[in-house]
């Protein structure tokens, strides 16, 4: 029975590390794909709802409901996209440049989420409406 050398252990650890990185990378891409799917499905559903309600509701009411529903889909999709970026970058971020790029992406997407929320709801996410307290 031959004893395995330290070199064999090193190769085995390296193979396990590569498999782990691949799994995490696939998970990150999968989460991003879910984000894209949320935006696409949300766009389709909110458009169908708008078309159906356009005949029944006044034009302005249907339009505002459409924008609100579509905006919520986009915000939720952005959250998944940010999560996927973070997961993939954290596992492969061996340089400061990769981390800086991730930071910029997260800032841009967070800014988009906040401005969409403000546009849709008319208030910042941390501001509570008096109607919600009742």
Backbone torsions as a table, in degrees:
resi	resn	phi	psi	omega
1	UNK	NA	122.6	-176.8
2	UNK	-87.7	140.0	176.2
3	UNK	-83.4	141.7	178.5
4	UNK	-80.0	144.7	-177.2
5	UNK	-86.7	163.3	175.6
6	UNK	-58.6	-30.0	178.7
7	UNK	-64.8	-39.1	177.7
8	UNK	-62.7	-41.2	178.6
9	UNK	-64.3	-39.6	-179.8
10	UNK	-64.8	-42.9	178.9
11	UNK	-64.5	-41.4	179.6
12	UNK	-62.8	-44.1	178.1
13	UNK	-63.3	-40.3	-179.8
14	UNK	-64.8	-41.4	177.5
15	UNK	-63.2	-41.2	177.9
16	UNK	-64.1	-39.5	178.7
17	UNK	-64.3	-43.2	179.7
18	UNK	-63.3	-42.4	177.7
19	UNK	-61.5	-42.2	179.5
20	UNK	-62.4	-45.0	179.6
21	UNK	-62.0	-41.1	178.1
22	UNK	-62.6	-42.7	-180.0
23	UNK	-63.3	-45.5	-179.9
24	UNK	-65.7	-39.2	178.3
25	UNK	-63.3	-42.8	177.3
26	UNK	-62.8	-40.6	178.1
27	UNK	-61.7	-43.6	179.0
28	UNK	-61.6	-46.0	178.0
29	UNK	-64.8	-36.3	178.8
30	UNK	-64.0	-42.4	178.8
31	UNK	-65.2	-39.8	176.1
32	UNK	-63.7	-39.2	178.2
33	UNK	-63.1	-37.6	176.0
34	UNK	-62.0	-40.9	178.0
35	UNK	-60.2	-44.4	177.6
36	UNK	-63.9	-42.5	178.9
37	UNK	-61.4	-40.5	178.4
38	UNK	-61.0	-43.6	179.9
39	UNK	-65.5	-45.0	-178.3
40	UNK	-64.9	-50.0	-179.6
41	UNK	-64.2	-41.2	178.1
42	UNK	-61.9	-39.3	177.7
43	UNK	-64.6	-44.6	179.9
44	UNK	-64.4	-49.2	-177.8
45	UNK	-63.5	-43.6	-179.4
46	UNK	-68.2	-33.1	177.3
47	UNK	-68.3	-42.7	177.6
48	UNK	-62.7	-44.1	178.6
49	UNK	-61.2	-41.2	179.2
50	UNK	-62.8	-45.9	-179.2
51	UNK	-61.8	-41.8	179.4
52	UNK	-67.8	-41.6	-175.5
53	UNK	-83.5	-13.7	-178.2
54	UNK	-59.9	-36.0	-178.9
55	UNK	-78.9	-27.6	-173.9
56	UNK	-92.8	-32.5	-176.4
57	UNK	-105.9	158.9	172.4
58	UNK	-59.1	150.4	-173.9
59	UNK	-54.9	-45.5	-178.3
60	UNK	-64.1	-39.1	-179.5
61	UNK	-66.5	-45.7	-179.9
62	UNK	-63.1	-41.7	-179.3
63	UNK	-64.0	-45.4	-179.6
64	UNK	-66.7	-37.5	176.2
65	UNK	-64.8	-39.2	178.2
66	UNK	-62.2	-48.6	179.9
67	UNK	-62.1	-40.6	-179.7
68	UNK	-63.9	-47.4	-178.8
69	UNK	-66.3	-42.6	179.1
70	UNK	-64.6	-43.4	179.0
71	UNK	-62.1	-39.8	178.1
72	UNK	-64.5	-37.3	177.1
73	UNK	-64.1	-43.1	-180.0
74	UNK	-64.6	-43.9	179.6
75	UNK	-61.0	-46.1	179.6
76	UNK	-63.5	-41.8	177.0
77	UNK	-61.6	-40.5	177.4
78	UNK	-61.6	-37.6	178.7
79	UNK	-61.5	-42.9	177.5
80	UNK	-65.5	-40.6	179.4
81	UNK	-63.2	-40.9	177.1
82	UNK	-63.0	-44.9	-179.7
83	UNK	-60.8	-43.1	178.5
84	UNK	-62.9	-42.4	176.9
85	UNK	-60.3	-45.2	-178.7
86	UNK	-61.9	-47.4	-178.3
87	UNK	-60.5	-48.0	-178.3
88	UNK	-67.3	-39.3	-177.2
89	UNK	-73.0	-38.2	-179.2
90	UNK	-62.4	-39.1	-175.8
91	UNK	-77.0	-31.2	-177.9
92	UNK	-109.2	1.3	-175.7
93	UNK	-75.7	86.5	177.5
94	UNK	-99.9	1.9	177.5
95	UNK	-129.2	155.5	177.6
96	UNK	-66.2	-30.1	179.2
97	UNK	-63.6	-42.3	177.8
98	UNK	-61.9	-41.8	179.4
99	UNK	-66.1	-39.4	178.8
100	UNK	-64.6	-41.8	178.0
101	UNK	-62.4	-44.0	177.1
102	UNK	-59.1	-44.7	179.6
103	UNK	-58.5	-42.7	179.3
104	UNK	-65.7	-43.2	178.7
105	UNK	-61.4	-45.1	-180.0
106	UNK	-63.6	-41.9	178.4
107	UNK	-61.6	-45.2	-179.2
108	UNK	-63.4	-46.5	-178.2
109	UNK	-69.0	-35.1	176.6
110	UNK	-66.3	-42.2	176.6
111	UNK	-59.5	-44.0	177.7
112	UNK	-61.6	-42.9	179.4
113	UNK	-62.1	-45.0	-178.8
114	UNK	-64.8	-44.6	-178.9
115	UNK	-69.0	-35.8	175.2
116	UNK	-63.8	-42.1	179.0
117	UNK	-62.4	-43.9	178.7
118	UNK	-61.9	-42.4	179.9
119	UNK	-64.9	-41.4	-175.7
120	UNK	-77.8	-50.3	-172.6
121	UNK	-90.9	-20.7	-178.9
122	UNK	81.7	9.8	177.7
123	UNK	-152.5	163.7	176.4
124	UNK	-73.2	155.2	-178.0
125	UNK	-59.2	-29.2	-177.5
126	UNK	-87.6	-5.9	176.4
127	UNK	-89.4	130.0	180.0
128	UNK	-99.1	138.3	177.5
129	UNK	-82.1	143.3	179.0
130	UNK	-61.3	-28.8	179.2
131	UNK	-65.8	-33.0	-179.7
132	UNK	-70.1	-27.6	-177.0
133	UNK	-74.7	-20.9	-176.1
134	UNK	-83.5	NA	NA
